[in-house]
Amino acid sequence: MSWGPDTKGLRAGWERTLEQEHSEAIFPTSSFSFRSAAEAAARFAGDEPGNIYSRFTNPTVRAFEKRLAAMEGGEAAIGMASGMAAILAVCMGLLRAGDHVLCSLGVFGTTASLFDKHLSRFGISTDFIAPADTKAWAAAVRPQTRLFFLETPSNPLTEIADIRALADLAHQSDALLVVDNCFCTPALQRPLELGADLVTHSATKYLDGQGRCVGGAVVGDAKTLDSQIFPFLRTAGPSMSPFNAWVFLKGLETLNLRMRAHSEAAMQLAEWLVEQPAVKRVFYPGLADHPQRALAARQQSGFGGIVSFEVEGGREAAWRVIDQTEMLSITANLGDVRTTITHPASTTHGRLSPQQREAMGIGEGLVRISVGLEDQADIQADLARGFAGIRG
């Protein structure tokens, strides 16, 4: 059955139980019983499908996986305990000592730390490349390069990488391309259709949409997931809980509607910010002066809900803007229906060195907004209070 994207978000992935429930059931159980010792042995050996233990088989988690895979256009998905657990599972499943990774400069600070500080301890080296500089990616490839990893749009400057060009380059180099699709979600961008091999998500963000639960996922072809990613999940156990999976299923039901609304609100806010005297520069792919606007328009169906801007006066001024707001939530989380505001240099990217932040273009005067669904006039009025705090 061929369904449209809105229908997939509402109906894909769930098969009713004998109770014929209309909303998806939650299976909060640690394990599953078997009809016989032979059935148990067959399931543990993989000779017979069925549930075994909720660390790696659970009906509610499976429903979330199937729905997300349908929305991303992938064959399969694996739910994880967090977005970082999903990225770690990809790396542990695909890489070994001696391998080389190309990672975009514009990534979440913890993602950069995973590659730079932790995987390096196990003999995996990483070079960080500007997301939009495809020629630099090509020049950095080595015989040992096994993985390209990128976020597009990037966090927090919303730089856009050419997914198709990097997919072609990765495949010419016998490497895989992994795209973190957290900022756009499948509602606005489907990297697999552009040639990416795997997609990762922090389900904590837009997939949930209301800041309720932590979770992550990997989406891609069934062979790669089953043979290389799933064995790590089964053994190491960075598992998604059934309750969280149920919450994410509810989030996916409204994802397409929310992402369109977030994009519209962010565009309005970005255009308003451009006119504010206290703002030096606004970073949003929908603005006419964004260097990759045309690329974003080609590979995305909307520009997303993240807007960053820079103010004069460095950290002191940025903190004053943030602290003078009254309605916006001061939190590093994003993708919420409520607008959030943070200072990347001291929060999301605070564990990076000053040199790393400088290479990423993250200055002390940078503020990141995840634009929510409140009345636009109220968001603007709250930020205006913040800008008044600079002048004061």
ABEGO torsion letter per residue (X at the ends): XBBBAAAAAAABGBBBBAAGBABBBBBBBABBBBABAAAAAAAAAGABBEBABAAABBAAAAAAAAAAAAAAGBABBBBBABAAAAAAAAAAAABBBGBBBBBBABBBAAAAAAAAAAAAAAGBBBBBBBAABAAAAAAABBAABABBBBBOBBOAAGBBBBAAAAAAAAAAAGBBBBBBAAAAEAAABBAAAAGBABBBBBAABAAAGAGABBBBBBBEBAAAAAAAAAAAAAAAGBBBBAAAAAAAAAAAAAAAAAAAAAAAAAAAAAAAAAABAABABBBBAABAABAAAAAAAAABABAEABBBBBBBGEAAAAAAAAAABAABBBBABBGBABBBBBBAAABAAAABBAAAAAAAGBBAABBBBBBBABBAAAAAAAAAAAAAAAAX
